């Protein structure tokens, strides 16, 4: 299912995000592998490693497209190019039963799902995203576009993703223990003044 690019808010805006992590990258070829590492680390932290394969595939395709549109993918950028290089932002949003991957870039050109024939090289990235993700879509932003994909967490129940702990605040301060070594060092220091 694809959301129309002119829609202002994707479906997941109406849901409560339980977790969110974000990474800003220069629009160069290494952004693809760095974004995969970011996805792996975040999914591990969220206890959702069961979708690691799908999530790394999706982020690879989305970041590759973003870098192709706004940066330098096939070579090392020159020093002059580095000064004017765009950013690509990868954000993960943890919902109750799925994870949404967002990739933002500065290009206004919307992604186009292609149906390449067997002899065509390339052009299959969004096709892979459509096959892997439950939903995906894109929309324009004031300074570019955002492409997103939702990946369900299998057999997810609200307890699969970690719960935030509620802190029991108390007005009672814990008793401080006196550290004889620290007190002696402090006394010696004060006497030296």
N, C-alpha and C positions, 0 to 999 in steps of 0.2 A: 504494500500500500504506500503510495507516495502522496505527500502533501503538496498542494499547489504552491508554486514559488511566491505568489503574491499574498498568501496568507500571512498575517502579521505575527501571530503567535502559534507555535506548534502545540499539539495536544498536551504535551507534558508540562506546559506552563501552568496548567490548571491543577496539576498534582503537586503534592508536597515533596520537595527534594529532601532526601534524608542525608545525603552526603554530596559534596562537590569538591573537585580538585581541578586545577587549571595549570597549564604550562604555556609560556610564550616562547616561540622559537624564531630564529632568523629563517627566511624563506630560501634555504639551501638544501641540497640533497641529503645531508646528514639529519635533517629534521625528521625524515621518515623513520630512521632507526631509533632516534631519541624518543620519538612519540610512542613507538612500540614498547620501549623500556618503561616509559611513564605509565602506559596502560598496564603492563605486567605488575609493576610495583603497586599501583593504585588498587588493582583487583585483588592482589595479595592482602593488602591492608584492609580491604572491605570484605574479605573472606568470600570472594566470588570468582575464584580461579577457574571454576568450571567453564566459564565462557572466554577464557584467555585466547584460545585459537581464533574464535570468531571475532573477538574485539580487536586483536592485533591485525587481522586481515582487513577489517573495516577501516581502522585508523590509518593503516598503510596506504590504502587506496585514496582515502579522503585527503590526507596530507600530501601525497604525491600530486594529486590534482591541484591542490592549493599552491604548492611550490611551482608547478608548471605554469600556472596563471600569473604568479606575482614575483617569482624569484629566479634562481639559477639552479637547475636540477642536474644537468649533465656534466658539470665541471666545477672546479674551485672558482669562486668569484674573485675578481681583482680587488685591490684595495679601494679603488674608486667605487666599484659596485657595492662594497661592504657599507660604505657611508650612506647609501641610498636604498639599501635593502629593506623590503617590507617584512612585517612580522606575520606569522601564522600562529593562531591560538588554538590549542587543543584543550577542551574542557570535558570532564566526565561528571555526569549527574547520576547519583544513585537513587532510584525510586524504590517503591516497595517490592516489586517483582521484576524489575528490569534495570538496565543501565543505558543511559543515553550518552553517545559520544558526539560532541559538537566540534566542528573545525571551522574557524573563521579566517577569512583572508580579505585583502583589500580590493579584489577584483569585483566588478559589478556583473561580470559575465556568469550567468547561471549555468549549473551543470546540465548536461544533456545526456540522457540514457541512450546509448547506441546499441544497435543489433548488428555487430560485425559478422561477416561470413568467415568460413574456416581459414581462408588464405590471408585475412587481414591481421597485421601485427598491431597489438595494442587496442585501446578503445573498449576494453572489457572491465575496467575498474568499477564503474557504477553498476554494471550487470552483476558483478560479484557481491557488491554491497546489497543490491536488491535481493539476491538469493540468500544472503546470510542474515540480514537484519529483518526483524519483524515489521518495522516501519522505517521509512527514511524520507527526507525531504530537504528543502532549502528555502531560504527567504533572504531578501535584500536587507541590508542594514544601512544606516546613514553613511558608513565608510567602507562598504564592501558587501560581502555576503556571508551567510552562515549555512553550512550543510550539516545535517544531523542524521544519526541512525540510532534506532532503539534495538537493543539486544536483550531478549528475555533471559532471566536467570532460571534455569530448569528447576522445577519443583520448588520455586521460591515461595517462601512464606515470610511474613514480616520479620521473623527472627533469623532468617538466613543472613541478611546483611546486619552488621553489628549495630547494636542499640546504643544510643548515647546514655551515659550514666548520669543520673540525677544526683547532684551533689547535695549532701545533707549539711546545710550550713548551720553553724551553731555560733552563738556569741561567746562560748566558753573557749578560751585559748588553751592549747595543750601546755602542760608544765614544761618549762625549759630545763634541760639537764645541764648542770655546770660541768664544763670540761676543764679539769685542773691544768692541763698543759696549755690550753688556750688562755686561761686566766693568768697563769704565770708569765706567759709570753707578753700578754698585754701589760701586766704590771711592770715587767722589765723595760718594755718600750716606753711606758709613761715616766718611769724613773729616769730614763736617759734624756728626757726633754728638759 
